[in-house]
């Protein structure tokens, strides 16, 4: 069982930066994909960025070059550094972990942290 707690959201002006954190607790695991998702009111949930246990990253095209996903293995924490924020980045951001154990996949979600980009 894994618990995920996000933090770091808030209000920022266009062009500004925020760093989101996702602290994991409750389990150790080796094979996983950790990611950040976002959902704005009235819109579909989007996969923003993912990182695997091997450090392989993938990004949603609109955030490429602006967002960076990383992880701190010592502290069991993942981060999303968001630079040059745009109003369309406004959403609730959720941390997600997909854990592979044998042929079974387990999925966990954080509670979400809101990000508002506005002048």
C-alpha positions as CSV (number, residue, x, y, z in Angstrom):
1,X,0.0,0.0,0.0
2,X,1.3,3.4,-1.0
3,X,0.2,6.9,0.2
4,X,1.0,9.9,-1.9
5,X,0.9,13.5,-0.6
6,X,1.2,16.4,-3.0
7,X,2.3,20.0,-2.1
8,X,3.6,23.1,-3.8
9,X,0.6,24.4,-5.7
10,X,-0.6,27.9,-5.6
11,X,-1.2,31.1,-7.5
12,X,1.5,32.3,-9.9
13,X,1.7,34.9,-12.6
14,X,2.1,33.9,-16.3
15,X,5.8,33.2,-16.9
16,X,6.4,32.3,-13.3
17,X,7.5,29.0,-11.7
18,X,6.3,26.5,-9.2
19,X,7.7,23.2,-7.9
20,X,5.3,20.5,-7.0
21,X,6.3,17.7,-4.6
22,X,4.9,14.2,-4.1
23,X,6.0,12.4,-1.0
24,X,5.4,8.6,-1.1
25,X,5.1,6.4,2.0
26,X,3.9,3.0,3.0
27,X,5.8,0.7,0.6
28,X,9.1,0.2,-1.1
29,X,9.0,-0.8,-4.8
30,X,11.4,-1.3,-7.7
31,X,9.4,-1.4,-10.9
32,X,7.1,1.6,-11.3
33,X,6.0,4.6,-13.3
34,X,5.4,7.7,-11.4
35,X,3.6,10.6,-13.0
36,X,1.8,13.9,-12.7
37,X,-1.6,14.4,-14.1
38,X,-3.8,17.5,-14.2
39,X,-7.5,18.2,-14.6
40,X,-9.1,21.6,-15.3
41,X,-12.8,22.2,-14.7
42,X,-14.8,20.9,-17.5
43,X,-11.8,19.2,-19.2
44,X,-10.4,15.7,-19.5
45,X,-7.6,14.7,-17.3
46,X,-4.2,15.0,-18.9
47,X,-1.0,13.1,-18.3
48,X,1.5,15.8,-17.8
49,X,4.8,13.9,-17.2
50,X,6.0,10.4,-16.1
51,X,9.2,9.0,-14.9
52,X,10.1,5.3,-14.4
53,X,12.2,3.6,-11.8
54,X,15.0,3.6,-14.4
55,X,14.7,7.4,-14.9
56,X,13.0,7.3,-18.3
57,X,10.8,10.4,-18.7
58,X,7.9,11.3,-21.0
59,X,6.1,14.6,-21.3
60,X,2.8,15.9,-22.6
61,X,3.7,18.0,-25.7
62,X,2.4,21.3,-24.4
63,X,4.7,21.2,-21.4
64,X,7.9,20.0,-23.1
65,X,10.8,22.3,-22.5
66,X,8.9,24.0,-19.6
67,X,8.3,21.2,-17.1
68,X,10.8,18.8,-15.6
69,X,9.9,15.7,-13.7
70,X,12.4,14.2,-11.3
71,X,12.7,12.0,-8.2
72,X,14.6,11.8,-5.0
73,X,15.1,8.2,-4.1
74,X,16.5,8.9,-0.7
75,X,13.4,10.8,0.4
76,X,10.9,8.9,-1.7
77,X,9.7,12.1,-3.3
78,X,8.9,13.1,-6.8
79,X,8.9,16.6,-8.2
80,X,7.5,18.6,-11.0
81,X,9.4,21.8,-11.8
82,X,7.1,24.0,-13.8
83,X,8.7,27.0,-15.5
84,X,7.2,29.6,-17.8
85,X,3.8,28.8,-16.7
86,X,0.8,29.7,-18.9
87,X,-2.9,30.3,-18.0
88,X,-3.8,27.0,-19.7
89,X,-1.6,25.2,-17.1
90,X,-4.3,26.1,-14.5
91,X,-5.6,22.8,-13.1
92,X,-5.6,20.5,-10.1
93,X,-2.4,18.5,-10.3
94,X,-2.4,14.9,-9.1
95,X,0.5,12.6,-8.3
96,X,0.2,9.0,-9.6
97,X,2.2,5.8,-9.1
98,X,1.7,2.6,-11.2
99,X,3.5,-0.3,-9.4
100,X,4.2,-3.5,-11.2
101,X,4.4,-6.7,-9.1
102,X,4.6,-9.8,-11.2
103,X,1.7,-9.6,-13.7
104,X,-0.3,-7.3,-11.4
105,X,-0.4,-3.5,-11.6
106,X,-1.3,-1.4,-8.6
107,X,-2.3,2.2,-9.0
108,X,-2.3,5.0,-6.4
109,X,-3.3,8.6,-6.4
110,X,-2.6,11.7,-4.3
111,X,-5.3,14.1,-3.2
112,X,-4.3,16.8,-5.7
113,X,-2.8,20.3,-5.4
114,X,-4.3,23.2,-7.2
115,X,-2.3,25.4,-9.6
116,X,-3.6,28.7,-10.8
117,X,-1.8,30.8,-13.4
118,X,-3.3,34.3,-13.6
119,X,-2.3,37.9,-13.8
